Amino acid sequence: MITCGWSVFTLVRSFLLFYSSHMSYTFTAVYQKQGNWYLGWIEEIPGVNTQGKTLKEAKENLKEALELVLAVNKEHFLFTSAC
């Protein structure tokens, strides 16, 4: 049975939040018009994709999708690395 020590989890999480908050990343956004829709995706991260009726809407949706995927992956990493 694997258990997580909260003190270790808190220490690792605090360090990683500090470390990651001081880093910046560059991603490649690709947009393509298909019919009446604009499709968008991030080349470097599978699963980050979206659509919109306008290019502006597709860009806004893609930004939100990227932020959500990064947040989920960060929380998953922080939890699994502390166990």
Secondary structure by P-SEA (a helix, b strand, c coil): cccccaaaaaaaaaaaaaaaaabbbbbbbbbbbcccbbbbbbccccccccccccaaaaaaaaaaaaaaaaaaaaaaaaaaaac
